[in-house]
């Protein structure tokens, strides 16, 4: 197993990270344990969760994923696992979290409350990487970073990161950390896949210049890059099949972003290329997401242990220059199919 470092931190992680957002909803506790055991036995040492999980977020189930992960952690040497979690983003953003009465913010009160509860659920006294789930447009970044820096000094957090952020947001935070002598974001966790290459427009340059690592999530574009939506009928239990019929307008909008004419046409072309090179598209998409120098670890997910087989195979699959050129051609013909 080859390891990579996150940013300028001491976090030495595997190129794949196990995401846990389905634990407690798509996968029950028993299956979640099977998934984590399989990843751990395959050499994966990096696990990502959040206080809002499982998805779709709800007040009733929020925190359940961390409880499951915390119980599983007791079966392993704590320092053999790099654990990442997240404080819910601010309620003034694109989504109002169904926790803390919909009043979340990235301020002292909410960070403190979220971190204390996460530590209890995970049954640990420290988090290796604590991330802001999405930015706060109201609370100054100086305040957020100051509080996070204090928790690092207290030993409750080792390093910090951000998620779903912009080039401006990451650069602003990075410069504030420099001038205020505060701990900086070592990572950014954004959506990134063959169907969503927006990160390479500006953020990749920031990461390269400042040595900040991308931890890409949704390398399979929410399952679209498995090809399961390129069928006459969508699988009944598929996430976006459910979302498309949801009464929640946000869920319908998300489904339309992932499943549309552009994404399905692109996926069909990727399927044909994968067939030409005799590789499973899931494996190819996973390998592609680990291919770039600004990436530390790609976050994969599963609802069954068996689903990990094709993604784990991406660890050993090498993309040739010729193959990469063919994949790039698809993107050039259908730019930004996810918008």
Secondary structure as UniProt FT lines:
FT   STRAND          3..5
FT   TURN            7..8
FT   STRAND          12..14
FT   STRAND          16..19
FT   TURN            21..22
FT   TURN            24..26
FT   HELIX           29..41
FT   TURN            42..43
FT   STRAND          46..48
FT   TURN            51..52
FT   TURN            59..63
FT   HELIX           64..73
FT   TURN            74..75
FT   HELIX           78..80
FT   STRAND          82..87
FT   TURN            91..92
FT   HELIX           100..102
FT   HELIX           108..122
FT   STRAND          127..132
FT   HELIX           141..153
FT   TURN            154..155
FT   STRAND          157..163
FT   HELIX           167..180
FT   STRAND          185..189
FT   TURN            194..195
FT   HELIX           198..200
FT   TURN            201..202
FT   HELIX           203..210
FT   STRAND          213..214
FT   TURN            219..220
FT   HELIX           221..226
FT   TURN            227..229
FT   TURN            236..237
FT   HELIX           239..244
FT   HELIX           249..258
FT   HELIX           261..276
FT   TURN            277..278
FT   HELIX           281..289
FT   TURN            293..294
FT   STRAND          298..300
FT   HELIX           305..307
FT   HELIX           308..312
FT   HELIX           313..316
FT   HELIX           321..333
FT   TURN            335..338
//
